[in-house]
Amino acid sequence: MLSEKVRLAIGQFMRNARMHLNMSNNINRQVTSWSILTLWLFVAMLIQLLFMSGNASAASKEQSFIPLQPIINAMNPGEELTLKPGMYLGPVTIDKSISLLGDSSVMIVSTDTSSIQSASTNSPESTINIRADGVKLQGFTILHQHSTPTAAIEVEANHAEIKDIHIQTQGFGILARDANEGIFRENDITWTGSATASSSQKGNGIDLYNAHRNHIEGNEIRGMLDGIYMENSREATVKGNTLLHTRYGIHCMYMDGSYVLDNVGEDNITGAMIMGVKNITVSGNSFRKQSENVHSQGILLYDVHQSSIVNNSVEGNRVGMNIAESTDNDVRGNEVLRNFIGFQLVLAEGNQLHQNQFISNVIDASAVDSQDNEMSSNYWDSFRGLDLNGDGVSEMAYGINPFYEQLISRNSAYQLFFQSPGMVFLSELFTEGKENWSTDQSPLMTMTMEPQQQPGTTNDTIPVWVIGVILLCIAACIMIYSGGLRK
């Protein structure tokens, strides 16, 4: 839209032009047509120039950002501010206990260029740097466009609350360093860098180091290196998060006394990588479809001790659950469904595996150099036991036959004969060292509970024999009808 002054100027110019033409006509009727055409072309060029100037001014206003640091500097400790709709320029540093609130109409943007222009240092920073206790951020969007290892939010203080923030990042999502008792809840963190970027070029969604008693709940993280990464941290609670298309959905290293509860991971390389920890509870989680990578697993326990792995569901993975070099863990009540290998034990000793269900796995379980693991009351759908007293428990034990693993470890080419009749026959004949096999002494004859339904599936299916009877009746009717016609 042209401004009022521009429209008045154009109108005045047109009136003067008409007066000039009238005077010229009265003085000399022999004005050539090309002179008039030249005049009108000049007028058109002037109008176009003014119009382009108006558009450039409007575009400049649309691209303008509101500096956020002066707004923060003007706030008092303990003050709460709801940001007005608009685009705000980062990076910023918060060094006082304040609350910044917003909604979807508020976006804080930081790029490599804006970082250098607006910060006192020439090195890029995180978009929001929290360096005071008790800071709260809620509701707005952060666009973090740094290719360097910085974050949308970096926390270096205690009692931070980061809630309902929509983060689009080319680095890390949230970094917490020496930051205790924080709350990170209901945030949405998405990788927006190159779609062809390798894992090493990405950052983690939520990354904790030497940060204790933090609560991470209800976040959705997509496309990052690791969804939630925690190292050298104690007493963390990770609950109800959704982790998609990452390397490790949840990655725990060197932790003690923490909880991983009710999380969902899909299409990651590994759903949960639990490494070098003790006294951790992993319960109620669902990890599905980790199968695209040769190292894909639902849950990997490596060097884990005195921990509880209970009531989880691992489905459709290359390996459902892998316990390696781990001792004295309680693995109970887990559903291991439709994996290539349901369960692996590698150099694992003294673990208790009770009341787990192994259903529709290509290979139920494998055990390599694992001894003194107590296995009982698990359900193996491929096992045909014998229940003489009707108590639902087989009097025959179920031993995990190591024949196939030992064979392919010597010559990997034998994988080509997996589940061939000859391989199955040789496996059944193999009994060497059977007294040392990992064995379920009292396997269950029936499932303790129905496996969870996948989305879009239902139990209301028609039995195969019913369909067969219907088809048979239809065929009989057709034959009778055809015979009647011939008569």
N, C-alpha and C positions, 0 to 999 in steps of 0.2 A: 504494500500500500504506500502511495506517495504522501508526503506530509502536506499540510494545508498551505505552507509557504511555497512549496514546490508547485502545487496546483495553481496558486495565484500568479506565480511568476510565469508559468506557461501560458495562462489566460491573457496576462498583460502582453506577453510577446506576440500572441496570435492577433490581439486587437491592433497592436502597432503595425503588424504585417499587413492586415487588411487595409488600414488607413493608408499605408504606403502604396499599396496596389491601387487604391482608388485615386490617389493623387497622381500616380503615374499614368493611369488611364486617361485622366482629364488633360494632362499635359501632352502626352504622346501616346496615341493609339497604336503605334507601330512597335510596341514592346514585343520582343520575340518570345516565342513559347519556351525556348530553352532557358531563358532567364527565370521565368516563373517556376519551372521544374527545379532549377538549382536552389531557389529559395525554399521550396517545400522539402527538398532533400536535407537542407541545413536544419530546418525545423525538426525533422524526424530524428536526425542525429543528436540534436540537443535533448529531445525527449528521452531517447534511449540512454544517453549518458546520465541523465538525472535518475532514471529508473534503476540503472545498475548501481548507482551510488546508494540509493535507498536500500536495495537488496543487500549490498555489502555491509551496510550499517546494521541491518537486522541480523545477518549471519554472525557478525561480530558479537552481538548481544547474546545470541543463542549459544556461542561457544565459550562465553565467559564463565569463569569459576569464582566461587566465593572463597577467599582465604579463610581457612578454619583455625589456624594457630592464633590469630588475634582474638577470635571469639573465646577460645579456651583460656587465653591469658587474662581476659577480662572477668572470668568467673571466679567466685569465691569458693574456698574449700567447703564441701558439704552441699553445694548448690546442684540443682537438677535443671537441665536445659533440654527442651524439645526443639530440635532443629527444624527450621522452616523448609518447605520443599525447595530443592535446588541441587546444584552440583558443587561440591566443596573440594578445595584443593588440599592435598596432603603432600608430604608426610607431616605429621604433628607429633608432639610429645606431651603427654599428660603427666604432670608432676605434682598433682594435688588430688585429693579425694573428691571427685565430681561424678555426675551421671550425665551421659549424653544419650538422648533418646531420639527416635525418628521412625519413619515408616518407609514404604516402598518408593515414595517420591523423593527420598533423600539418598544421594550417592556421594561417597567420598572417593576421590580418584587420585591415584599417585602413579606417575610414570618415571622413567629414568630422568627425563628432562625436568619434570616438575620437582623432583627431589633435589636436583642440583640448584634450581632457581630459588626454591623456597626454604631450603634448610641452610643452617649456618656452616655445615660441613660439605665438602665436595663429594663425599662417598654416599651412595644411595642408602636410604634407611627403609625400615618397615613403614607401612602407611600410617599405622597408629602404634606409638610406643608408650606403654604404660609403665611408669616408674614411681607410682605412689600406691599405697594400700587402699583398698576399698573402692576402686574405680568400677563403674557400671556402664556397659555399652549395650544398647538394645534397639532392634527394629529396623535398622537401615541397611544399605548395600555398600560394600567396599569393592572397588575395582582396582586390583593391585597388578600393575603392568610392569613389573621388574623382572628382568632375566637373571638378576643376581640372586644369591641365596638369602633373600629377605622374606618377610612375611606380611600378610595383610594386617595382622595384629601380633605384636610382640609384648609379652608380659614378663616383667622383672620385679614383681611386687606380690604381696599376699592379698587374699580375699577379693580377687577380681571376679566380676560376674559378667560373662559374655553370653548374651541370650538373643536368639532370633536374628542373628546377623547373617546376611546373604553375601558370601565371599566368592568373588571370581578372581582367581589368582594365577599368575605365571611363576610363582615361587612357592612359599609355604602358605598354609592357611593361618593357623594360630600356633605361635611358639611360646612356650612357658619355660623360663629358666630361673631356677632357685625361687620358684613361685609356689607358695603353699596355700592350701584350703581355698582354691578357686572353684568356680562353677562355670562350666562350659555346656550350655544347654540349648537344644533346638536350633542349632546353626546349620546352614546349608553351605557346603564348601565344595567348589567345582574347579577343576583344572581348565583353564582357558588358553593355555599356550598351544604350541603346535601339536596337531593330532599325531604327528610322526615322531614326537619327542620320545627318547628312550627313558627308561625308569630312572637312570642316573641324572637326567636333566630335570627331573621333577622334584618337588618338595613334598613333605608329609602334610596330611590334612590337619591333624592336631598332634603336636610334638612336645612331649614333656621330658625334661632332663633335670635330675636332682630336685624334683618338685613332688611334694608329699601331700597326701590327704586331699587330692583334687577329685571332683565329681564331674564326670563326662557323660551326659545323658541326652538321648533323643536327637542326636545330630545325624545328618545325611551327608556322606562324603563320597565323591565320584571322581575317578580318573587320576587320583594322586599317586605318589610313590607308595607310601603306607597310609592307610586310612587314619589309624590312631597308633602313634609310636610312643612308648614309655620306656625310659631307661633310668636306672639308679633312683627309682622312685618307690615310695612305700605307701601302703594303705590307700591306693587309688580305687575308685569305683567307676567302671565302664559299663553303662547299662542302656539297653534299648536303642543302640545306634544302628544305622544302615550303611553298609560299606560295599561299594560297587566299583568294579573295574580298577582295582588297585593291585599292587604287588602282594603285600600282606594286608588283609583287612584290619587286623589287630596284631600289633607286634610288641611283645613284652620282653624286656631284657633286664636281668639282674634286679628283680623286684622281690618284695616280701609283703605278705599279708594283704593282698589286693583281691578285687572281685571283678570278674568279667561275666556279666549277666544279661541274658535275653537279647543279645545282639543278632543281627541278620547280615550275612555276607553272601554275595553272589558274584560269579564271574571274576573272581580274583585269582591270582596264582595260588595263594594259600589263604584260607579263611582266617585262621588264628595261628600265629607263630609264637609259641610260649617257650622261652629259652632262658636258662640260667636263673630259675626262680624257685621259691619255696613258699609254702603256706598260702597258695593262691587257690581261689575257687572259680572254676569255669563251669557255669550252669545255665541251662535254658537257652543256649544259643542255637542258631540254625545256620549251617554253612552248606550251600548248594552250588553245584555246577562249577567247582574248581577243577577243570579238566583239560584246559587248552595247552598247558605247559607240561613238559616231562616231569617237573617237580611239583605239580599241583597236588594239594592235599586239603582236606577239610580242616582238621586240627593237627598241628605238629607239636608234640611235647618233646623238647630236647633239653636234657640236663634239668629236669623238673623233679622236685622232691617234696614229700609230705603235703601233697595237694589233692584237691577234690575235683574230679571231672565227671559231673553228674547231669543226667537228663538233657543232654544235647542231642541234636539231630544233624547228622552228616549224610548228605544225599547227592548222588550223581557226580561224585568227585573221582579223580583218578585213584587216590588213596583216601579212604574215609577218615581214619584216625591213625596216626603214626606216633608210637611211644619209643623214644630212642635214648639210651643212656640215662634212664630215669628210674628212681627207686621210691618205694613206699608211698605210692599214690593210690587213691581210691577211685576207680573208674567204674561207675555204677549207673544203670538205668538209661544208657544212651541208645539211640536208634541209629543203626548203621545200615543205610538203604541204598541199593542200586549203584554202588560204587564198583570200580574195576577190582580194586583190592579193598575189602572192608576194613581190615585192621592189620597193623604191622607192629611187631615187637622186635626191636633191634638193641641188643646189649642192655636189655631192661630186666631188672631184678626186684623181687620183693613187692610187686604191685598186686593189688586186689582187683579182680575184674568180675563183677557180679551183676546179674539181671540186665545185661545188655541184650539187644535184639539185632541179629544179623540176617537181613532179608534181601533177597534178589541181588546179591553181590556176585560178580563173576568169580572172584576168589574170596571166600569168607575171611580168611586170615592167613598170615604168615608169621613165623617166628624164627629169628636168627640169633644164635648165641644168647638166648634169654632163658634164665633159670629161676626157680623158686618163685614164680609168679602164681598166685592163688586164683584159680578160675573155677567158678561154680554158678549154677542157675542162670546161665545164658541160653538164649534161644537161637539155634542155627537152623535156618529153613532147609538147608541142603543135607542135614543129618537125619538119618532114619534110625532112631533109637528104639528101645524096648522098655515099655512100662508095664511091669508085671503086677504091681499092687494098685495101679490106678491113681497114684498120687500126683500125676502130671510131671514126674521127674524120671528120666531114663536111668535104668540100671546099667546101661552101657555108657562108658565114657567116650568123649569126643576129643581125639587128639589132632593137633594141627600138624599135618604131614609136611615135612620140609623138603620132600623130594624135588619138587619143581624148582624151588629157589636154589637148592644146591646144584641142580643140573644146569640152569642157565647162568649161574655164577661161574661155572667152569667153561661154558661155551654158550654165548648169548644167542647164537644162531638157532638154538633149540626152541626159542620163543615162537618160531614159525609153527611148531607142532602143539601149541597150547590147546588143551582140551580136545586134542585128537583122540580117537579111540585107543590108539597104542599108548599115548601118554597117560591117559586115565588108567589103563590096565596096569602099566608099570608102576604108577603111583600107588595103586592098591596093593601091589605085591611088596612094596618097599616097607620094611619094618626095622631097619637098622637103627639102633639107639632109641627105640621107642620109649624106653623108660625115662628118657630125658626130654621127650617132646613136651611142649606146652599143652596141657590137657585140661579140659573141662570135665571134672569128675562127676558132675550131676547136671547135665544139660536138660533144659526144659523141653517138654514135648509140644507145648503150644505157646503162642505169643502171650505175653502178659498184658498187652494193649494193642489196639489197632494202630498201624503206622499212620502218621499224619498225612492228610490228603494234600496233594499238590494243587495249586490254584487252577481252577477250571475242571477239576475231576470230581467224580461223584461215586458213591457206593451203589447208586440205584441202577445197576446194570442188569441186563437180562441174561440168565444162565445160558450156556451154550446148548444144553440139551433141550431147552425150550425152543430155541431157534431151529434146532434140528427137527423137532416134532412138527413145527409149523411148516417148514419146507416140505416135509414128507406128506403132510395133509394136502398141501397145494399140489404136489406132484400127482397124488392119487386122484384128486378132483379133475385134473387135466386129462389123465388117462381115461377116467370114466366118461368124461364129456366127449373126448375124441372117439371112443368106442361107440357111443350113442350116435354120433354123427355118421360114422361109417355104416351103421345099421340102417 
